[in-house]
Amino acid sequence: MSDIRNSISNILSSDKSEVLVAVGVIMVVMMLIIPLPTVILDMLMIVNLVLSLMIILIVLYTKRALDFSIFPTLLLVTTVFSLALNVSSTRLILSKGAEFDGRMVRAFGTFVVGSGGAQGLVIGIIIFIIIVAVQFIVITKGATRVAEVAARFTLDSLPGKQMAIEAEYNSGAITEEMATKKKSDLQKETDFYGAMDGASKFVSGNVKVGILITVINMVAGFIVGVTIHGETVDLAISNYISLTIGDGLISQFPALLVSTATGLIVTRAISDGTFGSDISEQFTRDGRIYWIAAVFLLVLTFIPGFPWYVLLPMSLLLGFVGIQLTRKKAKVEFAAGEAEKAKVETAASPAEISPVVPLDPISLELGYGLIPLVDKDQSSELLDRITRIRREAALELGLVVPRIRIIDNMRLEPSQYCVKIRGVEVGKGTIRTGAYLAINPGNVADEIPGEKTIDPAFGLPAKWITEDYRDRAEREGLTVVDNQSVIATHLTELIKAHAHELIGRQEVQKILEALRADYSAVVDEVNKTLNLGEILKVMQRLLIERVSIRNIVPILEGLADYAPISREISFLVEKVRQVLGREICLGIADEKKIIRVLTMNPELEQRIIDSRVDTASGPIAALDPETQRGWITAVTNSVKEVQAHGHLGVILTSEPARVLVKNSLKRELPDVSVISVPEIDPSFNVEGLGEIELAEHKNSA
């Protein structure tokens, strides 16, 4: 038995099966040309019958139509194979006449018909007509129509299903691999039903050709028998019509199985189980239908003329099935009630409350008026842009942004949107559908009609303008963006501003595990000195100042070098910044590698250093309120002055003062870059734009 199983496995292996299929197709074509011996013809007819039977059984046991994806192609092959057998049998019947010894044809012409002589011929013709009529008018026509409708509706629903997959992926419900597989299955499903729409025509065409071949065989057989073989009219009719009926029945019976399989596979698109499992589930839902049927049959037993000896046992059988199903349903309902009761009791017990589901790391909530912005049917690109935003954040910040869940929020105004991080709102905006946002960079005389507003991403003055003024606004130097760009840009800036909130110990652990394969030495050394929480705090401090952590190896090298000296977080952050000095300088220098900076008055800088107070969240400059206000005013005026000339507002300080200066400005001027002298790479040049000093120092000077 094992040897047979191994032989079958070897035959069905990929390489050999391809050869067998190719040889089989060639043989089918050759059958149309080369006469076959009756022995081989009988064997091939049996193969055709078994193949048709296997096809319908596979369809019955297939859960999804896509699992039998070769069915449309198989329809074509079986149709050609059946027609080739028809041609071969017709050739032998016409050439041999009464001497034709094909066992399968004669068996279907006599035994299947069930009678001989003229009565058998009439019965055979009637059976053949009935089979052809059922197959052509009922099964094939219905299957063809279902295939057409299924193909059209599958194609029409494709964009909506693709959008649903994108929404699941962006919300984090599925992984990228799962989304790719779902899209691939969706495309295969569309291709399958499209192919079935055309393949169903093969079945109807096969029936029509079968009818034509049968009529030709009858007429041509009668002519050949009388004129060539010299048979009498009665003998010619008896021989050729009998053989033709047998040939027609043996060709149409497999075709009937295949057409039935076609109807089954296209009508079971909404099922997720096999045909047998669906019948078992759906016929056993309610015992009342069996009670009603049992009573109906019982009533029929009392009507004269009806076979009570058949109706009564069937009535009892249906009643027994109804009793069993009713008992089963009662048990299921009782078990469900007990489970619900236990669930309520468990929920009422404070000591056994289930764990709270974590909030989404980041979510984009839309008012119902903005839903079309994420609808691919309306050529929306916002979903694709969000995917690119996550990719760009990974490249720019070195942070893998969690999947952004997009949901509709009925509490928002129709044209509003908001961004939440772990359920807390961090940004909000309003969109004017059908309009464009014209942003004034600050040096353009804006005279274009529109609704005044503020750019949600950068806080710049802007206007909502119509399509008619778009070209004019661009010519005048305004930055014009569409609604999707407004949301995408705002989302990008919010991710950068709150990147430190999107990384935790779990993410740091994943980063270290990914690096361990190639940089095990540095990972092990850092882990010996610092715990995950300390490494996390360093990374968060870097992200707060928008320093990328993508170059993670130098960061870990710096921590490994300086952690043995001190584990104080602000100290480690400064040392890591110095390790990343070239990267930081590239972000604030111009194309000529010149860094234009504002320096600080030495006395002011020393006052800030002397006011240092160490807190749990890091060192701060504890200046008195008056000095703090003067300090913020001085920085604000200096930064505005250099920005008016097109330069960045970068402040250069000594190493001890840098963290204090940055912390003192993070509330009022969070976007001001502060660097220390050790962070400047030797390959960059520094150019001073002015000195920041308090007003009292200027007056005394």
Rosetta blueprint (number, residue, H / E / L):
1 M L
2 S H
3 D H
4 I H
5 R H
6 N H
7 S H
8 I H
9 S H
10 N H
11 I H
12 L L
13 S L
14 S H
15 D H
16 K H
17 S H
18 E H
19 V H
20 L H
21 V H
22 A H
23 V H
24 G H
25 V H
26 I H
27 M H
28 V H
29 V H
30 M H
31 M H
32 L L
33 I L
34 I L
35 P L
36 L L
37 P L
38 T H
39 V H
40 I H
41 L H
42 D H
43 M H
44 L H
45 M H
46 I H
47 V H
48 N H
49 L H
50 V H
51 L H
52 S H
53 L H
54 M H
55 I H
56 I H
57 L H
58 I H
59 V H
60 L H
61 Y L
62 T L
63 K L
64 R L
65 A H
66 L H
67 D H
68 F H
69 S L
70 I L
71 F H
72 P H
73 T H
74 L H
75 L H
76 L H
77 V H
78 T H
79 T H
80 V H
81 F H
82 S H
83 L H
84 A H
85 L H
86 N H
87 V H
88 S H
89 S H
90 T H
91 R H
92 L H
93 I H
94 L H
95 S H
96 K H
97 G H
98 A H
99 E H
100 F L
101 D L
102 G L
103 R H
104 M H
105 V H
106 R H
107 A H
108 F H
109 G H
110 T H
111 F L
112 V L
113 V L
114 G L
115 S L
116 G L
117 G H
118 A H
119 Q H
120 G H
121 L H
122 V H
123 I H
124 G H
125 I H
126 I H
127 I H
128 F H
129 I H
130 I H
131 I H
132 V H
133 A H
134 V H
135 Q H
136 F H
137 I H
138 V H
139 I H
140 T H
141 K H
142 G H
143 A H
144 T H
145 R H
146 V H
147 A H
148 E H
149 V H
150 A H
151 A H
152 R H
153 F H
154 T H
155 L H
156 D H
157 S L
158 L H
159 P H
160 G H
161 K H
162 Q H
163 M H
164 A H
165 I H
166 E H
167 A H
168 E H
169 Y H
170 N H
171 S H
172 G L
173 A L
174 I L
175 T L
176 E H
177 E H
178 M H
179 A H
180 T H
181 K H
182 K H
183 K H
184 S H
185 D H
186 L H
187 Q H
188 K H
189 E H
190 T H
191 D H
192 F H
193 Y H
194 G H
195 A H
196 M H
197 D H
198 G H
199 A H
200 S H
201 K H
202 F H
203 V H
204 S H
205 G H
206 N H
207 V H
208 K H
209 V H
210 G H
211 I H
212 L H
213 I H
214 T H
215 V H
216 I H
217 N H
218 M H
219 V H
220 A H
221 G H
222 F H
223 I H
224 V H
225 G H
226 V H
227 T H
228 I H
229 H L
230 G L
231 E L
232 T L
233 V H
234 D H
235 L H
236 A H
237 I H
238 S H
239 N H
240 Y H
241 I H
242 S H
243 L H
244 T H
245 I H
246 G H
247 D H
248 G H
249 L H
250 I H
251 S H
252 Q H
253 F H
254 P H
255 A H
256 L H
257 L H
258 V H
259 S H
260 T H
261 A H
262 T H
263 G H
264 L H
265 I H
266 V H
267 T H
268 R L
269 A L
270 I L
271 S L
272 D L
273 G L
274 T L
275 F H
276 G H
277 S H
278 D H
279 I H
280 S H
281 E H
282 Q H
283 F L
284 T L
285 R L
286 D L
287 G L
288 R H
289 I H
290 Y H
291 W H
292 I H
293 A H
294 A H
295 V H
296 F H
297 L H
298 L H
299 V H
300 L H
301 T H
302 F L
303 I L
304 P L
305 G L
306 F L
307 P L
308 W H
309 Y H
310 V H
311 L H
312 L H
313 P H
314 M H
315 S H
316 L H
317 L H
318 L H
319 G H
320 F H
321 V H
322 G H
323 I H
324 Q H
325 L H
326 T H
327 R H
328 K H
329 K H
330 A H
331 K H
332 V H
333 E H
334 F H
335 A H
336 A H
337 G H
338 E H
339 A H
340 E H
341 K H
342 A H
343 K H
344 V H
345 E H
346 T H
347 A H
348 A H
349 S L
350 P H
351 A H
352 E H
353 I L
354 S L
355 P L
356 V L
357 V L
358 P L
359 L L
360 D L
361 P L
362 I E
363 S E
364 L E
365 E E
366 L E
367 G L
368 Y H
369 G H
370 L H
371 I H
372 P H
373 L H
374 V H
375 D L
376 K H
377 D H
378 Q H
379 S L
380 S L
381 E L
382 L H
383 L H
384 D H
385 R H
386 I H
387 T H
388 R H
389 I H
390 R H
391 R H
392 E H
393 A H
394 A H
395 L H
396 E H
397 L H
398 G L
399 L L
400 V L
401 V L
402 P L
403 R L
404 I L
405 R E
406 I E
407 I E
408 D E
409 N L
410 M L
411 R L
412 L L
413 E L
414 P L
415 S L
416 Q E
417 Y E
418 C E
419 V E
420 K E
421 I E
422 R L
423 G L
424 V E
425 E E
426 V E
427 G E
428 K E
429 G E
430 T E
431 I L
432 R L
433 T L
434 G L
435 A L
436 Y E
437 L E
438 A E
439 I E
440 N L
441 P L
442 G L
443 N L
444 V L
445 A L
446 D L
447 E L
448 I L
449 P L
450 G L
451 E E
452 K E
453 T E
454 I E
455 D L
456 P L
457 A L
458 F L
459 G L
460 L L
461 P E
462 A E
463 K E
464 W E
465 I E
466 T L
467 E H
468 D H
469 Y H
470 R H
471 D H
472 R H
473 A H
474 E H
475 R H
476 E L
477 G L
478 L L
479 T E
480 V E
481 V E
482 D L
483 N H
484 Q H
485 S H
486 V H
487 I H
488 A H
489 T H
490 H H
491 L H
492 T H
493 E H
494 L H
495 I H
496 K H
497 A H
498 H L
499 A H
500 H H
501 E H
502 L L
503 I L
504 G L
505 R H
506 Q H
507 E H
508 V H
509 Q H
510 K H
511 I H
512 L H
513 E H
514 A H
515 L H
516 R H
517 A L
518 D L
519 Y L
520 S H
521 A H
522 V H
523 V H
524 D H
525 E H
526 V H
527 N H
528 K H
529 T H
530 L L
531 N L
532 L H
533 G H
534 E H
535 I H
536 L H
537 K H
538 V H
539 M H
540 Q H
541 R H
542 L H
543 L H
544 I H
545 E L
546 R L
547 V L
548 S L
549 I L
550 R L
551 N L
552 I H
553 V H
554 P H
555 I H
556 L H
557 E H
558 G H
559 L H
560 A H
561 D H
562 Y H
563 A L
564 P L
565 I L
566 S L
567 R L
568 E L
569 I H
570 S H
571 F H
572 L H
573 V H
574 E H
575 K H
576 V H
577 R H
578 Q H
579 V H
580 L L
581 G H
582 R H
583 E H
584 I H
585 C H
586 L H
587 G H
588 I H
589 A L
590 D L
591 E L
592 K L
593 K L
594 I E
595 I E
596 R E
597 V E
598 L E
599 T E
600 M E
601 N L
602 P H
603 E H
604 L H
605 E H
606 Q H
607 R H
608 I H
609 I H
610 D H
611 S L
612 R E
613 V E
614 D E
615 T E
616 A L
617 S L
618 G E
619 P E
620 I E
621 A E
622 A L
623 L L
624 D L
625 P H
626 E H
627 T H
628 Q H
629 R H
630 G H
631 W H
632 I H
633 T H
634 A H
635 V H
636 T H
637 N H
638 S H
639 V H
640 K H
641 E H
642 V H
643 Q H
644 A H
645 H L
646 G L
647 H L
648 L L
649 G L
650 V E
651 I E
652 L E
653 T E
654 S L
655 E H
656 P H
657 A H
658 R H
659 V H
660 L H
661 V H
662 K H
663 N H
664 S H
665 L H
666 K L
667 R L
668 E L
669 L L
670 P L
671 D L
672 V L
673 S E
674 V E
675 I E
676 S E
677 V H
678 P H
679 E H
680 I L
681 D L
682 P L
683 S L
684 F L
685 N E
686 V E
687 E E
688 G E
689 L E
690 G E
691 E E
692 I E
693 E L
694 L L
695 A H
696 E H
697 H H
698 K H
699 N H
700 S H
701 A L
